[in-house]
Amino acid sequence: MSTPSVPLPGGTWTLGDLTVNRFGYGAMQLAGPGVMGPPADREGALAVLREAVALGVTHIDTADAYGPHLTNELIREALHPYPGHVHIATKVGATRDADGGWPPARRPEDVRRAVEDNLERLGLDTLDLVNLRLGDARGPVPGSLAEPFETLVGLQRQGLVRHLGVSNATAEQVAEARAIAPIVCVQNLYNLAHRQDDELIDELAEAGIAYVPFFPLGGFTPLQSSALTAVAARLDATPMSVALAWLLRRSPNILLIPGTSSVAHLRENIAGAGLTLSDDDLAELDKIGR
């Protein structure tokens, strides 16, 4: 089992047989506007990826739909051959259209093609973690995930995928996936103001399954709240820092993947996530999403 090289805020978590720092990096913002096309500053994008690993990030989240294809190509250019302690999580289940939409791609042939595309563009023989993306851009949509998830299980048995997860999923879909095969993470929308998965997070923590919160397209937007502003001012910190620190305190199974295309912002996020929140701070923040 590989071990992270540098401690980051929050300590570590184990995804199956992979140990990662709880503070990770999401690569979505490396693509152009609307997660389409190349970045405005390609060298800057490569620098962010290299700096993330240099600072101790061991969990990088991506998808071949980002760009499309471009973020995976950037990751490969910046980091391949990958250090043994760095693990890449990707997603399948959606593609892109000419208008920048995210149409579903969850037929068995779509899932197989997506896994093959991720392997090729990342330069890997096996993907560490593949999340099946469900629902649509507005959020989870009820319905069975059996067919695409069982396709992923088959690819796992072939050795192309190491671990499985689900993304943008309802609690019922998470339960259905777990009944089919072990999963190591759930990746859903969750933050101080969107607390609909509170019960699910606690259930997953008891089962040793990670919960990876993501935010609306375009990245993390600091929550506009008088309580958040007050706590941030009291700590002489940014709202973003407080929100990240709160997530790490919320539950030990929460893994962060904030994205940025700026080295300076990356460093700010890491420093901010290390804020110490008092019990009074937590009590005030907990009122936001309730």
C-alpha positions in Angstrom: 0.0 0.0 0.0 1.4 3.4 -1.0 1.6 6.2 1.6 1.2 10.0 1.1 4.5 11.8 1.1 3.5 15.1 2.9 0.8 15.6 5.6 -2.0 18.0 4.5 -5.0 19.3 6.5 -7.4 16.5 7.5 -5.0 13.6 7.6 -5.6 10.5 5.4 -8.3 8.1 4.3 -8.2 4.7 2.7 -10.0 4.0 -0.5 -9.9 0.3 -0.7 -6.2 -0.4 -0.7 -5.2 3.2 -1.6 -4.2 5.7 1.1 -4.8 9.3 0.1 -4.6 12.6 1.8 -8.1 13.9 2.6 -7.2 17.2 0.8 -7.1 16.4 -2.9 -7.4 18.3 -6.1 -10.2 18.5 -8.7 -9.0 19.0 -12.3 -12.2 20.3 -13.8 -11.2 24.0 -13.8 -8.1 23.2 -15.9 -10.3 23.2 -19.0 -11.5 26.3 -20.7 -14.8 28.2 -20.0 -17.7 25.8 -19.4 -15.2 23.0 -19.0 -14.8 23.1 -22.8 -11.7 23.6 -24.8 -8.1 24.3 -23.8 -7.0 26.4 -20.8 -6.1 30.0 -21.4 -2.7 29.3 -19.8 -1.5 25.7 -20.6 1.8 26.1 -18.8 0.0 27.5 -15.8 -2.3 24.4 -15.8 0.6 22.1 -15.9 2.3 24.1 -13.1 -0.8 23.7 -10.8 -0.8 19.9 -11.2 2.9 19.6 -10.5 2.6 22.0 -7.5 -0.4 20.0 -6.1 1.7 16.8 -6.0 4.7 18.7 -4.7 2.6 20.0 -1.8 1.4 16.5 -0.9 -1.8 16.0 -2.9 -2.3 12.3 -3.5 -5.9 12.2 -4.8 -6.6 13.9 -8.2 -10.1 13.9 -9.5 -10.8 14.1 -13.2 -13.0 12.9 -16.1 -12.4 12.4 -19.8 -15.5 14.5 -20.4 -13.6 17.6 -19.1 -12.5 19.5 -22.1 -13.4 16.9 -23.4 -10.2 14.8 -23.0 -8.0 17.9 -22.3 -7.7 17.6 -18.5 -6.6 14.0 -18.8 -4.1 14.9 -21.4 -2.8 17.7 -19.1 -2.5 15.3 -16.2 -0.5 12.9 -18.2 1.8 15.6 -19.6 2.4 17.1 -16.1 2.7 13.9 -14.0 3.4 10.8 -16.0 5.0 8.5 -15.0 2.9 8.9 -11.9 4.5 8.7 -8.4 3.3 5.6 -6.6 1.6 7.5 -3.9 -0.6 9.6 -6.3 -4.0 8.2 -7.2 -6.3 9.4 -10.0 -10.1 9.1 -9.7 -12.1 9.6 -12.9 -15.8 9.4 -13.9 -17.8 7.8 -16.7 -21.5 8.1 -17.5 -21.6 11.4 -19.3 -20.2 12.9 -22.5 -20.2 16.4 -24.0 -22.2 17.8 -26.9 -21.4 20.7 -29.3 -23.4 23.1 -27.1 -21.4 22.3 -24.0 -24.1 20.1 -22.5 -23.5 16.8 -20.5 -25.7 14.2 -22.2 -25.8 10.8 -20.4 -23.6 8.0 -21.8 -24.4 5.0 -19.7 -25.1 2.2 -22.2 -22.6 -0.7 -21.7 -20.7 0.3 -24.8 -20.5 3.9 -23.7 -19.1 2.8 -20.3 -16.5 0.5 -21.9 -15.5 3.2 -24.3 -15.1 5.8 -21.6 -12.9 3.5 -19.5 -10.7 2.8 -22.5 -10.5 6.5 -23.3 -9.5 7.4 -19.7 -6.8 4.7 -19.7 -5.4 5.8 -23.1 -5.3 9.6 -22.3 -4.0 9.1 -18.7 -1.4 6.6 -19.9 -2.5 3.9 -17.5 -3.1 0.2 -17.7 -5.5 0.2 -14.7 -7.7 3.1 -13.4 -7.4 3.5 -9.6 -11.0 4.6 -9.1 -13.9 5.0 -11.5 -17.1 6.8 -10.4 -20.3 6.2 -12.3 -21.8 9.6 -12.9 -25.6 9.5 -12.7 -28.4 12.0 -12.9 -27.9 15.2 -15.0 -26.6 18.7 -14.6 -29.5 19.6 -12.2 -28.7 16.8 -9.8 -29.5 13.2 -9.1 -32.4 11.5 -11.0 -34.0 8.4 -9.5 -33.7 5.1 -11.4 -31.8 1.9 -11.5 -28.0 2.1 -12.1 -27.7 -1.7 -12.5 -26.8 -1.9 -16.2 -24.0 0.6 -16.3 -22.7 -0.3 -12.8 -22.6 -4.0 -13.7 -20.6 -3.1 -16.8 -18.1 -1.3 -14.6 -17.9 -4.4 -12.3 -17.1 -6.5 -15.4 -14.3 -4.1 -16.3 -13.0 -4.3 -12.8 -12.9 -8.1 -13.0 -10.9 -7.7 -16.2 -8.3 -5.6 -14.3 -9.0 -2.3 -16.0 -10.5 -0.7 -12.9 -9.3 -1.1 -9.3 -12.1 0.5 -7.3 -15.6 1.7 -7.9 -17.8 4.6 -6.8 -20.9 6.5 -7.8 -21.4 10.2 -8.4 -24.5 12.5 -8.5 -26.5 9.6 -6.9 -29.5 9.3 -4.7 -29.3 7.4 -1.5 -31.3 4.6 -3.1 -28.8 4.4 -6.0 -25.9 4.2 -3.5 -27.6 1.3 -1.7 -28.3 -0.4 -5.1 -24.6 -0.1 -6.1 -23.4 -1.5 -2.7 -25.7 -4.4 -3.2 -24.1 -5.2 -6.5 -20.4 -4.7 -5.6 -18.3 -2.9 -3.0 -17.8 0.8 -3.6 -15.1 3.0 -2.0 -16.7 6.5 -2.5 -19.7 8.6 -3.2 -19.2 11.9 -5.0 -22.2 14.3 -4.6 -23.1 17.9 -4.2 -22.7 18.9 -0.6 -21.5 22.0 1.3 -22.6 24.3 4.1 -25.8 25.4 2.4 -26.6 22.1 0.7 -26.9 19.5 3.5 -29.3 17.0 1.9 -26.8 14.1 2.3 -26.2 14.5 6.0 -27.7 11.1 6.8 -25.9 9.4 3.9 -22.5 10.8 4.9 -22.9 9.4 8.4 -24.0 6.0 7.0 -21.1 5.9 4.7 -18.6 6.8 7.4 -19.8 3.9 9.5 -19.2 1.6 6.5 -15.7 3.0 5.8 -16.8 4.6 2.5 -15.5 8.0 1.5 -17.8 10.9 0.6 -16.4 13.4 -1.9 -18.4 16.7 -2.1 -18.5 18.6 -5.3 -19.9 22.0 -6.1 -21.8 23.6 -9.1 -20.1 23.7 -12.4 -17.5 26.4 -12.6 -16.0 25.5 -9.3 -16.6 26.3 -5.6 -18.5 29.6 -5.1 -18.1 30.8 -1.5 -21.4 30.7 0.2 -22.9 34.0 0.8 -24.2 33.9 4.4 -24.0 36.3 7.3 -23.0 33.4 9.6 -20.2 32.3 7.2 -19.0 35.9 6.8 -19.0 36.5 10.6 -17.0 33.4 11.3 -14.5 34.2 8.5 -14.1 37.7 9.8 -13.5 36.5 13.3 -10.8 34.1 12.1 -9.3 36.6 9.7 -9.9 34.1 6.9 -11.8 33.9 3.7 -15.3 32.3 3.4 -13.7 29.6 1.2 -11.2 28.7 3.8 -13.9 28.4 6.5 -16.1 26.3 4.2 -13.3 23.9 3.4 -12.2 23.6 7.1 -15.8 22.9 8.0 -16.1 20.1 5.5 -13.0 18.4 7.0 -14.5 18.7 10.5 -17.9 17.5 9.3 -16.9 13.9 9.0 -13.6 11.9 8.8 -14.7 10.2 5.6 -15.1 13.5 3.6 -12.4 14.0 1.0 -11.9 17.5 -0.5 -11.3 18.1 -4.2 -11.4 21.9 -4.7 -10.2 22.9 -8.1 -8.3 25.9 -9.3 -6.1 26.9 -12.2 -3.9 29.1 -10.0 -0.9 27.9 -8.0 -1.4 30.8 -5.6 -5.1 29.8 -5.1 -4.1 26.2 -4.6 -1.8 27.2 -1.8 -4.5 29.4 -0.3 -7.0 26.5 -0.3 -4.6 24.2 1.4 -3.7 26.7 4.1 -7.4 27.6 4.5 -8.5 24.0 5.0 -6.1 23.8 8.0 -8.0 26.5 9.9 -9.0 25.5 13.5 -12.7 25.9 14.1 -13.9 26.3 17.7 -17.1 24.6 18.9 -18.8 28.0 18.8 -17.7 28.4 15.2 -19.1 25.0 14.3 -22.4 25.7 16.0 -22.8 28.9 14.1 -21.9 27.4 10.8 -24.1 24.3 11.3 -27.2 26.6 11.4 -26.6 27.6 7.7 -27.9 24.5 6.0 -30.6 23.6 8.5 
